[in-house]
């Protein structure tokens, strides 16, 4: 092979490889990427909600009892 042909073939191959690499790099930049959505879990519960009891809803008004008078302490004399 002549030196001039070798030089032209080398430059042509180098140019071809640079163009392929450029096309691949720029092609990946042009493709729109899917939007990454954030998932936010606030609260998950598989248990039933507690039901209020009727006693908590109704407050019964009872008549207050008379205070208990303490019995006097009696000491025994021996």
BELFEN-V65420 format. One record per helix or strand of 2 or more residues. SS is the DSSP state (2 for helix, 1 for strand). FROM is the first residue (numbers start at 1). LEN is the number of residues. If there is no record, write none. Layout:
# BELFEN-V65420
{{SS;FROM;LEN} {SS;FROM;LEN}}
This chain:
# BELFEN-V65420
{{2;3;28} {2;54;4}}
